[in-house]
Amino acid sequence: MKKIILFLFISLLFTGCADAQNKLFGGKYKKALFIGAHPDDNESGAGGTMIRLQQQGCEVVSVYFTSGEAGIKGKSYDEAAAIRREELKAACKVMGVRYRWMTQIDGNTEITPERYAEMLQLIKEEKPDVVFTQWPIDGHRDHRICSVLVFDAWRQSGYSFDLYYYEVETGHQTRNFDPDTYVDISDVADKKLEALNCHKSQNPDVIMADWHNDMELFRGKQASCNRAEAFVKQWKSE
């Protein structure tokens, strides 16, 4: 019963599915960070939300944990990173958001005291009031590590920002994802797709056809709109 009430409250107040002109999250967020493991993760899981927040005047920063060094067959790490950084720059330009990248290496990400400190320092520098990152139960190790470091920074910062998790390729990568928050992306789905298509090295047509198109439509049905992105909010333990 508690979960049903929470779902109805968040759906009506925060998602805007009934009225695409309503401000997301009640318009309370002034600065949002989206932190993904690789170039294209933020766009895939939350690109529509990034665009909608930016359109309503929220400052949006897209942070990339790695530069996707291992993501292009036949290319060296340096060559792949250079290509994928140009792709993420183009995608962020489409969405109208600022970008940053961190120093972890695709496929060799780490959880160490130094890496915990690096994540906390970035968040302290940006001073967001909300952060969106990857769901921690995921088939990709980099996604899991990214999520854990963000979660730790949230705790170490004294819960100074709201924290939400997004999904990517649910069933293949993201697992056990049970959303409580939905954002109507119907009006910005084409813009999101334009941003995803900037990541040419990652075969965006295949990713959309096999995974994210169906996800958006399914989440839209759950939220009573055409297309939606779904999130889980991290609640602070008392």
LINQUI-V890693 format. One record per backbone hydrogen bond with DSSP energy under -1.0 kcal/mol. NH is the residue of the N-H (numbers start at 1). CO is the residue of the C=O. Records with the same first field share a line. If there is no record, write none. Layout:
NH = CO / CO
//
This chain:
5 = 1
6 = 2
7 = 3
8 = 4
9 = 5
10 = 6
11 = 7
12 = 8
13 = 9
14 = 10
22 = 19
25 = 14
26 = 23
27 = 24
28 = 25
32 = 59
33 = 130
34 = 61
35 = 132
36 = 63
41 = 38
44 = 40
45 = 41
46 = 42
47 = 43
50 = 46
51 = 47
52 = 48
53 = 49
54 = 50
55 = 51
56 = 52
57 = 54
58 = 53
59 = 30
61 = 32
62 = 98
63 = 34
64 = 100
65 = 36
66 = 37
71 = 68
75 = 72
80 = 76
81 = 77
82 = 78
83 = 79
84 = 80
85 = 81
86 = 82
87 = 83
88 = 84
89 = 85
90 = 86
91 = 87
92 = 88
93 = 89
94 = 90
95 = 91
96 = 92
97 = 92
98 = 60
100 = 62
102 = 64
104 = 65
108 = 105
116 = 112
117 = 113
118 = 114
119 = 115
120 = 116
121 = 117
122 = 118
123 = 119
124 = 120
125 = 121
126 = 122
127 = 123
129 = 31
130 = 31
131 = 162
132 = 33
133 = 164
135 = 166
138 = 136
139 = 173
144 = 140
145 = 141
146 = 142
147 = 143
148 = 144
149 = 145
150 = 146
151 = 147
152 = 148
153 = 149
154 = 150
155 = 151
156 = 152
157 = 153
158 = 155
159 = 154
162 = 129
164 = 131
165 = 232
166 = 133
171 = 174
172 = 169
173 = 169
174 = 168
175 = 137
180 = 231
181 = 231
183 = 229
184 = 15
185 = 227
188 = 185
192 = 188
193 = 189
194 = 190
195 = 191
196 = 192
197 = 193
198 = 195
199 = 196
200 = 198
202 = 199
203 = 200
207 = 203
208 = 204
209 = 205
210 = 206
211 = 207
212 = 207
213 = 208
215 = 211
216 = 212
217 = 213
218 = 214
219 = 215
220 = 216
221 = 217
222 = 218
223 = 219
225 = 220
228 = 216
229 = 183
231 = 181
232 = 165
234 = 163
//
